[in-house]
Amino acid sequence: MPRPIKQLFSNLSERADRLQPRSKRSRSILLYLFFVLISASMWCMLTLNSTTSIELKLPLNIAGKPDNVKFTSNVPDSITVSVQGKGTEFLRYIFFDDLPTLELNFKNYSHSENVLRVDAVQLRKATAKLLGNRIAIMAITPDNLLLKYTTEAAKVVPVVVDIEGVKPQQGYIIYGIYTTRPQTVKIYGDKNTLAGITKVYTERIVKTDLTDTLRQTVRIIKINDVAIEPRSVQIMVPIEKLTSGHTIVPVEVCNTPEHVNLRVIPSEVKVSYLTPKSVSTQKNTGITVVVDYNDLNPAKSKIPIRFGVEPPAYQEMQIETDSVEYIIEQKVANQ
C-alpha cells in the first residue's frame, strides 16, 4: 500500500478509535462512511473535469425600450440554451442557480416597420458573449426573435369575467354583485385591429363546492397582435350560507273581468323558503302569489295558486297550499 494511503488509513483509524461507542462494529461503520465520502469526492472531481452537456434557461430582457412602445407579440421571459463544456464551468449555474440575464438593446434590433428582429446569428453571438468562450453553444430555443410592437395610443375596454364555472356547495348561494378590479384594461395594437374589439374576456374560473366568498386573480384571454395591460384582474364573488324562513303573503287576483269581483279564501298564504343570512331579517320579501281568473274551472271549487314575483334572493320557495277556494261576485253598476 503506498505510503500516503497508509498514513490516511492510520489517521482515520485513530480518529475512529476516539469516538464512542468503541465497539469494533461501530469503528468499521465509521471507516466505511469515511471511504464513501472520499469516493464521492473523487467522483465529483472527475465528473467536473470531464466534458458535459446541460441546458440553461437564461432570463431575457429587452433593454432601452421607449415608454411609448408596447409589444403586441408575446415576448418570451427566457431562452433555452443547450451548452457543452467542462463541468467546472457550470458549477455556479447548477449549485447556485446564478444564471445571467441575456439583455438585447431595443435600438440595435428595432426596424422601421415596428418589428424587433433578432436573427439566429445575432442571437447566438449575443448568447456566446454572455456565457464566455469556454462554453460551446449547441442549440438555442427559440433560435430567433420576431416581435411586433406599436406606438399607437391605448384603447380602454371593459373586462367581462367568466364565472360560469363557479358553483357553491349545496346550502350556499352566489348572492350579490361580483366585483372586478380593474373593471377596464388598456389594449394596444394597430388601429384596424383595435376597432373591432369592444371588450376583453377572462379565462373561465372553475371552482366548486364553495362555502365562502371567492377572491382570485384571473388572467385575461390573449388576443393575437394585441397587448393588454394589465394581463390579469382581481375578482370577488360573494358566497353566502342559506337559512330557512317563511312569510305570510296576500293572494293577488289577476285577469278579472271588469264586472266581476273574485274573492279567495284564505286571502293570505304562508310561503317558506331558503335565503342568504344577510337577507333573512328583511320583513318585506317582495314575494307575491297570484290566482288567475282564466284558470277557473266551474267543475271545481278551488282555483290554482302560483308565484307571481320570485326574487332571486329566495330559493326553494314553497306555498303551503296549491289552491284556494273562491267566491265570484257580480259588481253592481253605478247608478
TORLO-455009 format. One record per residue: residue in three letters; z, x, y of N, C-alpha, C in turn. Coordinates in steps of 0.02 Angstrom, whole numbers, padded with zeros to 5 digits, always signed. Layout:
ALAZXYZXYZXY...
***
This chain:
MET+00000+00043-00060+00000+00000+00000+00000+00045+00062PRO-00046+00035+00112-00048+00075+00173+00019+00073+00208ARG+00034+00129+00242+00100+00136+00274+00115+00080+00324PRO+00068+00062+00371+00084+00009+00419+00102-00057+00385ILE+00067-00073+00332+00081-00136+00296+00149-00133+00263LYS+00164-00073+00233+00230-00064+00201+00286-00072+00253GLN+00275-00042+00312+00325-00047+00365+00335-00119+00388LEU+00279-00156+00396+00282-00227+00416+00320-00267+00365PHE+00305-00255+00300+00338-00293+00247+00413-00278+00247SER+00430-00213+00258+00500-00194+00260+00537-00227+00317ASN+00506-00229+00376+00537-00261+00434+00548-00336+00422LEU+00497-00368+00394+00503-00439+00381+00558-00453+00330SER+00565-00408+00280+00617-00418+00230+00686-00411+00261GLU+00693-00361+00306+00757-00352+00339+00776-00413+00381ARG+00726-00439+00418+00740-00499+00459+00758-00558+00416ALA+00724-00564+00360+00739-00620+00315+00809-00616+00287ASP+00832-00553+00274+00900-00544+00247+00954-00565+00296ARG+00939-00561+00361+00989-00577+00411+00998-00653+00420LEU+00948-00692+00399+00950-00765+00410+00990-00799+00354GLN+01020-00856+00372+01058-00897+00325+01015-00957+00304PRO+01020-00981+00243+01062-00954+00190+01032-00891+00159ARG+01071-00852+00124+01050-00788+00098+01024-00792+00025SER+01005-00850+00003+00981-00857-00065+00912-00825-00072LYS+00896-00803-00132+00832-00770-00145+00774-00818-00132ARG+00784-00880-00149+00730-00930-00139+00715-00940-00065SER+00768-00943-00024+00758-00953+00048+00721-00894+00078ARG+00738-00832+00057+00704-00773+00083+00630-00774+00063SER+00615-00796+00004+00546-00799-00019+00505-00849+00023ILE+00536-00907+00038+00501-00958+00078+00488-00931+00148LEU+00538-00897+00176+00531-00871+00244+00476-00818+00247LEU+00474-00773+00197+00422-00723+00194+00352-00755+00187TYR+00349-00807+00148+00286-00843+00138+00261-00871+00205LEU+00306-00901+00243+00287-00930+00307+00265-00876+00356PHE+00297-00818+00354+00277-00763+00398+00205-00742+00383PHE+00190-00735+00319+00124-00713+00300+00070-00766+00314VAL+00090-00830+00309+00043-00883+00328+00027-00877+00402LEU+00078-00864+00443+00068-00856+00515+00022-00798+00531ILE+00032-00743+00496-00010-00685+00507-00082-00700+00486SER-00091-00733+00430-00158-00750+00406-00194-00796+00455ALA-00156-00845+00481-00186-00892+00529-00207-00855+00593SER-00165-00808+00614-00182-00770+00675-00244-00728+00664MET-00249-00696+00607-00308-00655+00592-00371-00699+00587TRP-00363-00758+00557-00420-00804+00551-00444-00825+00620CYS-00396-00840+00665-00415-00860+00734-00452-00805+00770MET-00428-00743+00761-00460-00686+00794-00532-00677+00769LEU-00541-00682+00704-00608-00676+00676-00654-00732+00699THR-00627-00793+00701-00667-00850+00722-00687-00845+00795LEU-00640-00826+00837-00654-00821+00909-00704-00766+00925ASN-00707-00715+00883-00754-00661+00895-00823-00674+00866SER-00830-00728+00828-00895-00744+00799-00932-00793+00844THR-00998-00798+00834-01039-00844+00873-01029-00915+00849THR-01017-00960+00897-01005-01030+00879-01043-01076+00926SER-01052-01138+00906-01087-01188+00947-01041-01247+00959ILE-01039-01270+01021-00998-01329+01038-01035-01371+01089GLU-01010-01431+01102-01037-01475+01155-00986-01480+01211LEU-01009-01473+01272-00966-01480+01331-00989-01540+01372LYS-00942-01580+01393-00958-01638+01436-00938-01620+01507LEU-00986-01597+01547-00972-01573+01614-00974-01629+01665PRO-00922-01638+01705-00923-01688+01759-00981-01673+01807LEU-01012-01726+01833-01069-01719+01878-01052-01748+01946ASN-01069-01711+01999-01056-01734+02067-01117-01720+02110ILE-01138-01772+02148-01193-01764+02196-01160-01749+02263ALA-01164-01687+02285-01130-01665+02346-01176-01674+02407GLY-01144-01683+02465-01182-01687+02528-01222-01750+02537LYS-01205-01804+02502-01242-01868+02510-01223-01901+02576PRO-01271-01918+02618-01255-01953+02681-01220-02020+02668ASP-01180-02042+02716-01141-02103+02708-01186-02165+02701ASN-01245-02163+02732-01288-02223+02730-01332-02226+02668VAL-01324-02178+02623-01363-02176+02561-01323-02209+02505LYS-01354-02257+02472-01323-02290+02415-01370-02286+02355PHE-01345-02257+02300-01386-02253+02240-01392-02322+02208THR-01454-02342+02194-01465-02405+02159-01475-02394+02084SER-01487-02332+02064-01489-02314+01993-01418-02296+01971ASN-01407-02300+01906-01342-02283+01879-01334-02207+01878VAL-01287-02181+01917-01275-02109+01920-01227-02090+01864PRO-01247-02047+01817-01201-02029+01762-01140-01991+01788ASP-01084-02003+01757-01022-01968+01776-01022-01896+01751SER-01062-01882+01699-01061-01816+01669-01127-01804+01632ILE-01137-01740+01613-01193-01723+01570-01165-01687+01509THR-01197-01696+01452-01175-01664+01390-01219-01603+01377VAL-01186-01545+01369-01222-01482+01361-01203-01451+01293SER-01253-01439+01251-01243-01403+01188-01251-01328+01203VAL-01199-01289+01188-01199-01218+01206-01182-01176+01145GLN-01198-01111+01151-01184-01064+01097-01159-00999+01127GLY-01109-00969+01095-01081-00907+01119-01021-00887+01077LYS-00989-00832+01096-00929-00811+01061-00872-00860+01074GLY-00830-00868+01024-00776-00916+01031-00730-00902+01089THR-00723-00838+01106-00678-00820+01162-00703-00849+01228GLU-00768-00861+01233-00796-00889+01295-00776-00962+01305PHE-00756-00994+01251-00741-01066+01254-00667-01081+01253LEU-00624-01030+01255-00552-01041+01249-00526-01090+01301ARG-00543-01079+01364-00516-01122+01417-00544-01193+01413TYR-00604-01199+01385-00633-01266+01378-00600-01304+01320ILE-00586-01268+01266-00559-01301+01206-00485-01316+01212PHE-00446-01266+01236-00374-01274+01235-00345-01301+01301PHE-00380-01290+01356-00353-01311+01421-00394-01366+01454ASP-00449-01386+01422-00492-01439+01450-00512-01423+01522ASP-00524-01359+01535-00540-01337+01603-00615-01334+01612LEU-00645-01394+01615-00718-01399+01621-00739-01396+01694PRO-00787-01353+01711-00811-01351+01780-00855-01410+01796THR-00858-01428+01860-00900-01484+01883-00968-01459+01904LEU-01020-01491+01879-01088-01474+01900-01103-01511+01965GLU-01110-01473+02019-01124-01502+02085-01198-01492+02102LEU-01231-01547+02119-01301-01544+02140-01304-01567+02213ASN-01333-01527+02255-01337-01543+02327-01391-01594+02340PHE-01372-01648+02373-01419-01703+02385-01482-01679+02421LYS-01475-01638+02472-01532-01616+02513-01582-01576+02472ASN-01558-01540+02422-01602-01497+02383-01647-01536+02335TYR-01628-01597+02318-01665-01634+02267-01691-01702+02290SER-01676-01723+02352-01699-01789+02376-01771-01784+02399HIS-01806-01841+02394-01877-01844+02413-01888-01902+02461SER-01945-01901+02495-01958-01950+02547-01964-02021+02520GLU-01980-02028+02456-01987-02095+02427-01920-02124+02403ASN-01865-02100+02433-01798-02125+02416-01782-02115+02342VAL-01796-02055+02319-01781-02037+02250-01750-01968+02249LEU-01697-01961+02211-01668-01895+02197-01692-01874+02128ARG-01729-01818+02126-01760-01797+02064-01738-01726+02046VAL-01709-01718+01986-01691-01652+01960-01726-01645+01893ASP-01777-01602+01890-01814-01596+01827-01777-01553+01777ALA-01804-01548+01717-01769-01513+01662-01756-01440+01678VAL-01804-01407+01710-01796-01336+01726-01741-01327+01778GLN-01741-01368+01829-01690-01363+01882-01620-01378+01854LEU-01615-01428+01811-01550-01446+01783-01524-01391+01738ARG-01567-01361+01697-01546-01307+01653-01525-01246+01694LYS-01562-01231+01747-01546-01174+01789-01478-01182+01823ALA-01464-01242+01850-01401-01255+01884-01342-01252+01834THR-01354-01277+01773-01301-01276+01722-01287-01204+01699ALA-01340-01164+01689-01332-01095+01668-01294-01055+01721LYS-01308-01066+01784-01273-01032+01838-01199-01050+01837LEU-01183-01112+01821-01114-01135+01820-01075-01103+01762LEU-01106-01099+01702-01070-01076+01643-01071-01000+01634GLY-01120-00966+01665-01123-00894+01659-01173-00872+01606ASN-01194-00808+01610-01247-00784+01566-01224-00766+01496ARG-01159-00770+01482-01134-00755+01414-01139-00816+01368ILE-01154-00873+01398-01159-00935+01359-01231-00958+01359ALA-01259-00969+01300-01328-00991+01293-01331-01067+01290ILE-01374-01097+01331-01382-01169+01332-01436-01189+01282MET-01418-01232+01234-01464-01253+01182-01499-01319+01201ALA-01460-01366+01230-01488-01431+01248-01444-01464+01301ILE-01475-01508+01342-01439-01545+01394-01458-01619+01388THR-01408-01663+01391-01420-01735+01389-01383-01768+01448PRO-01419-01805+01492-01492-01811+01495-01524-01746+01517ASP-01587-01735+01499-01618-01671+01515-01649-01670+01584ASN-01648-01728+01620-01670-01730+01690-01639-01790+01724LEU-01640-01791+01790-01612-01847+01829-01665-01876+01875LEU-01671-01941+01875-01716-01977+01921-01677-02036+01949LEU-01649-02029+02008-01603-02078+02036-01632-02108+02100LYS-01641-02175+02099-01665-02209+02159-01607-02223+02206TYR-01621-02223+02271-01570-02239+02320-01601-02278+02378THR-01559-02306+02420-01581-02344+02478-01539-02326+02539THR-01569-02336+02597-01533-02327+02660-01530-02393+02698GLU-01551-02447+02666-01550-02513+02698-01479-02538+02705ALA-01468-02584+02754-01402-02614+02764-01384-02658+02705ALA-01320-02668+02695-01296-02708+02639-01305-02783+02651LYS-01311-02820+02596-01310-02893+02598-01246-02916+02564VAL-01212-02964+02595-01149-02989+02568-01161-03053+02528VAL-01138-03055+02466-01148-03114+02423-01082-03131+02388PRO-01073-03195+02370-01011-03215+02336-01010-03194+02263VAL-00950-03190+02235-00940-03172+02164-00924-03235+02125VAL-00959-03246+02070-00946-03302+02025-00912-03274+01963VAL-00851-03299+01949-00812-03274+01892-00824-03318+01831ASP-00838-03287+01775-00849-03324+01712-00783-03327+01673ILE-00748-03384+01677-00684-03392+01642-00689-03441+01584GLU-00751-03452+01560-00760-03499+01505-00722-03476+01442GLY-00711-03412+01436-00677-03387+01376-00601-03384+01383VAL-00574-03409+01439-00502-03410+01449-00473-03474+01420LYS-00431-03468+01369-00403-03527+01335-00327-03520+01330PRO-00290-03568+01357-00217-03566+01349-00196-03588+01279GLN-00135-03569+01262-00107-03591+01198-00094-03666+01200GLN-00091-03697+01142-00076-03769+01140-00008-03781+01173GLY-00006-03831+01216+00055-03844+01253+00055-03813+01322TYR-00001-03778+01339-00009-03747+01405-00076-03769+01434ILE-00084-03759+01499-00144-03782+01532-00162-03735+01589ILE-00228-03728+01602-00250-03694+01663-00243-03744+01719TYR-00198-03731+01765-00186-03780+01819-00184-03744+01886GLY-00224-03769+01932-00228-03738+01998-00294-03702+02006ILE-00306-03674+02063-00368-03640+02079-00361-03565+02062TYR-00408-03540+02022-00405-03468+02009-00429-03431+02070THR-00404-03371+02080-00420-03332+02139-00459-03269+02120THR-00501-03247+02166-00541-03187+02157-00533-03143+02218ARG-00517-03079+02207-00511-03032+02262-00551-02969+02246PRO-00600-02953+02289-00625-02993+02345-00669-03050+02319GLN-00681-03098+02364-00724-03155+02345-00798-03139+02356THR-00812-03088+02395-00881-03067+02407-00888-02992+02396VAL-00949-02970+02383-00964-02899+02374-01026-02881+02415LYS-01036-02816+02425-01096-02792+02459-01146-02769+02406ILE-01209-02786+02417-01261-02763+02372-01313-02724+02413TYR-01340-02672+02382-01388-02628+02414-01451-02624+02371GLY-01509-02622+02404-01572-02616+02368-01629-02627+02417ASP-01691-02630+02392-01746-02644+02438-01745-02718+02457LYS-01776-02732+02514-01772-02800+02543-01799-02853+02496ASN-01853-02839+02462-01883-02889+02418-01837-02906+02360THR-01803-02856+02333-01757-02869+02277-01697-02909+02300LEU-01668-02889+02357-01608-02923+02382-01622-02995+02403ALA-01683-03009+02424-01700-03077+02447-01689-03129+02393GLY-01698-03110+02330-01691-03158+02275-01621-03162+02247ILE-01574-03126+02275-01505-03126+02249-01460-03163+02298THR-01430-03217+02275-01385-03257+02317-01312-03253+02294LYS-01301-03227+02235-01233-03220+02208-01234-03169+02152VAL-01175-03144+02134-01169-03099+02076-01118-03129+02029TYR-01122-03109+01966-01080-03138+01914-01038-03084+01880THR-00978-03103+01860-00936-03056+01823-00952-03061+01748GLU-00929-03011+01712-00932-03015+01639-00885-03071+01616ARG-00900-03100+01559-00858-03155+01534-00789-03128+01513ILE-00738-03164+01535-00670-03147+01516-00653-03187+01453VAL-00633-03153+01400-00614-03186+01338-00540-03172+01325LYS-00499-03223+01337-00427-03219+01325-00405-03285+01296THR-00371-03284+01239-00349-03346+01207-00274-03345+01196ASP-00247-03405+01182-00175-03414+01168-00132-03390+01225LEU-00154-03403+01287-00116-03380+01345-00056-03425+01358THR+00000-03395+01376+00061-03433+01393+00086-03415+01463ASP+00049-03373+01497+00070-03352+01564+00008-03341+01607THR+00017-03340+01672-00038-03330+01718-00075-03265+01703LEU-00142-03269+01700-00184-03212+01684-00203-03174+01747ARG-00188-03110+01748-00210-03065+01802-00249-03008+01771GLN-00311-02999+01794-00353-02950+01760-00407-02924+01807THR-00426-02861+01795-00484-02832+01830-00545-02844+01787VAL-00598-02870+01817-00658-02886+01779-00719-02857+01816ARG-00764-02827+01777-00823-02794+01806-00877-02845+01822ILE-00917-02828+01873-00974-02869+01892-01034-02845+01852ILE-01074-02893+01829-01133-02877+01789-01183-02837+01831LYS-01206-02782+01803-01254-02738+01838-01320-02773+01847ILE-01352-02760+01905-01419-02785+01919-01464-02723+01927ASN-01521-02723+01894-01566-02666+01896-01587-02650+01968ASP-01584-02585+01984-01605-02559+02050-01566-02589+02108VAL-01504-02610+02094-01460-02637+02146-01392-02604+02140ALA-01366-02579+02196-01298-02552+02197-01251-02607+02220ILE-01193-02612+02186-01144-02664+02201-01078-02630+02218GLU-01048-02650+02274-00983-02622+02295-00938-02679+02319PRO-00878-02684+02289-00854-02644+02233-00885-02668+02167ARG-00875-02627+02115-00904-02643+02050-00861-02690+02009SER-00801-02704+02031-00756-02749+01994-00713-02788+02044VAL-00684-02843+02020-00641-02885+02061-00577-02900+02023GLN-00526-02920+02060-00462-02941+02030-00462-03017+02026ILE-00446-03044+01967-00444-03117+01960-00374-03139+01939MET-00357-03201+01958-00293-03230+01938-00307-03302+01916VAL-00290-03317+01853-00299-03384+01826-00230-03412+01810PRO-00210-03466+01846-00142-03492+01836-00135-03531+01771ILE-00085-03514+01732-00070-03548+01669+00000-03577+01674GLU+00008-03641+01657+00073-03674+01659+00089-03709+01594LYS+00153-03712+01580+00177-03749+01521+00175-03823+01534LEU+00154-03861+01484+00153-03934+01491+00221-03964+01471THR+00241-04015+01507+00302-04051+01491+00287-04125+01488SER+00324-04163+01447+00310-04234+01438+00341-04275+01494GLY+00311-04331+01509+00337-04376+01561+00306-04445+01553HIS+00327-04492+01595+00299-04559+01594+00307-04590+01664THR+00268-04643+01676+00272-04679+01739+00252-04751+01728ILE+00273-04794+01774+00254-04865+01772+00197-04875+01822VAL+00142-04903+01796+00081-04910+01837+00062-04983+01841PRO+00046-05009+01902+00021-05078+01908-00048-05085+01878VAL-00062-05143+01848-00127-05155+01818-00173-05184+01871GLU-00229-05150+01883-00277-05173+01931-00332-05213+01896VAL-00361-05261+01933-00414-05303+01906-00478-05288+01945CYS-00533-05280+01908-00597-05265+01942-00651-05314+01919ASN-00702-05320+01960-00762-05361+01947-00746-05436+01941THR-00695-05459+01976-00679-05530+01975-00725-05568+02023PRO-00754-05625+02000-00796-05665+02045-00756-05689+02106GLU-00790-05706+02160-00756-05724+02222-00714-05787+02215HIS-00735-05834+02173-00700-05898+02168-00645-05897+02114VAL-00633-05840+02084-00585-05836+02028-00531-05785+02043ASN-00471-05802+02022-00415-05755+02026-00391-05742+01954LEU-00388-05679+01935-00367-05661+01867-00299-05628+01871ARG-00249-05660+01840-00182-05632+01837-00169-05606+01766VAL-00136-05548+01763-00122-05518+01697-00047-05515+01685ILE-00029-05522+01622+00042-05521+01602+00050-05471+01544PRO+00089-05418+01554+00127-05400+01613+00082-05370+01667SER+00108-05367+01729+00069-05340+01784+00077-05264+01792GLU+00123-05236+01754+00133-05163+01754+00140-05139+01683VAL+00119-05077+01671+00124-05048+01604+00151-04977+01609LYS+00177-04954+01554+00204-04886+01550+00150-04838+01524VAL+00143-04782+01559+00095-04730+01539+00134-04665+01526SER+00124-04636+01467+00155-04572+01450+00102-04518+01454TYR+00124-04455+01464+00076-04401+01473+00111-04333+01465LEU+00070-04281+01466+00093-04212+01472+00067-04185+01538THR+00108-04147+01573+00088-04122+01639+00121-04054+01653PRO+00091-04013+01695+00122-03949+01712+00191-03959+01744LYS+00236-03912+01734+00304-03917+01761+00304-03927+01837SER+00258-03893+01871+00256-03897+01944+00238-03966+01969VAL+00209-04007+01925+00187-04075+01945+00236-04128+01920SER+00278-04111+01872+00319-04161+01837+00367-04199+01883THR+00385-04170+01940+00433-04203+01985+00399-04248+02036GLN+00333-04248+02038+00298-04290+02087+00303-04363+02066LYS+00320-04406+02114+00328-04478+02100+00260-04513+02097ASN+00216-04495+02143+00150-04527+02144+00102-04487+02101THR+00087-04512+02042+00045-04475+01995-00029-04483+02011GLY-00048-04538+02043-00119-04552+02055-00154-04583+01996ILE-00117-04597+01941-00147-04628+01882-00156-04703+01895THR-00213-04730+01876-00224-04802+01881-00248-04829+01814VAL-00230-04892+01800-00255-04927+01741-00287-04992+01764VAL-00339-05014+01730-00376-05073+01753-00395-05118+01694VAL-00407-05181+01711-00441-05227+01665-00505-05250+01700ASP-00556-05260+01662-00621-05279+01690-00636-05352+01672TYR-00648-05392+01722-00662-05463+01711-00720-05472+01662ASN-00767-05425+01663-00826-05431+01619-00808-05420+01546ASP-00746-05395+01532-00725-05384+01463-00692-05446+01432LEU-00687-05501+01472-00655-05562+01446-00694-05590+01387ASN-00655-05610+01336-00683-05644+01278-00647-05710+01270PRO-00681-05767+01283-00648-05833+01280-00612-05846+01214ALA-00633-05811+01162-00602-05823+01096-00537-05785+01088LYS-00521-05744+01137-00460-05703+01131-00414-05717+01190SER-00350-05710+01179-00301-05725+01231-00282-05662+01271LYS-00309-05605+01251-00293-05542+01286-00357-05507+01308ILE-00349-05465+01360-00405-05427+01387-00389-05352+01380PRO-00439-05311+01360-00426-05240+01350-00405-05205+01416ILE-00365-05155+01410-00342-05117+01467-00363-05044+01457ARG-00381-05012+01511-00404-04942+01506-00384-04905+01570PHE-00394-04839+01567-00379-04798+01626-00434-04805+01678GLY-00413-04806+01741-00460-04804+01796-00467-04733+01821VAL-00415-04706+01853-00415-04637+01877-00372-04595+01831GLU-00400-04539+01807-00364-04493+01764-00360-04424+01797PRO-00308-04412+01837-00302-04347+01871-00300-04290+01821PRO-00335-04234+01836-00339-04178+01788-00272-04146+01772ALA-00221-04157+01814-00156-04127+01802-00120-04160+01744TYR-00144-04219+01722-00110-04257+01669-00152-04256+01606GLN-00121-04235+01552-00156-04228+01488-00127-04276+01436GLU-00170-04292+01387-00150-04334+01330-00115-04398+01353MET-00145-04430+01403-00116-04493+01430-00123-04550+01379GLN-00071-04590+01376-00072-04647+01331-00040-04707+01366ILE-00073-04766+01359-00044-04828+01386-00005-04861+01329GLU+00053-04889+01346+00096-04917+01294+00065-04975+01257THR+00014-05006+01286-00020-05062+01254-00095-05056+01267ASP-00135-05083+01221-00207-05078+01231-00237-05140+01262SER-00196-05192+01273-00222-05254+01303-00164-05294+01333VAL-00180-05340+01378-00130-05382+01410-00155-05455+01410GLU-00107-05501+01414-00125-05572+01419-00150-05586+01490TYR-00186-05642+01498-00214-05656+01564-00215-05731+01577ILE-00218-05747+01641-00225-05817+01664-00280-05818+01716ILE-00328-05864+01707-00382-05871+01755-00365-05929+01801GLU-00367-05916+01866-00352-05967+01916-00412-05975+01963GLN-00427-06038+01977-00482-06052+02024-00454-06049+02095LYS-00490-06013+02139-00468-06010+02208-00486-06075+02244VAL-00439-06098+02286-00451-06159+02324-00491-06141+02386ALA-00547-06177+02395-00590-06164+02453-00553-06182+02517ASN-00561-06142+02569-00530-06156+02635-00561-06217+02666GLN-00518-06263+02690-00541-06324+02722-00564-06310+02794
***
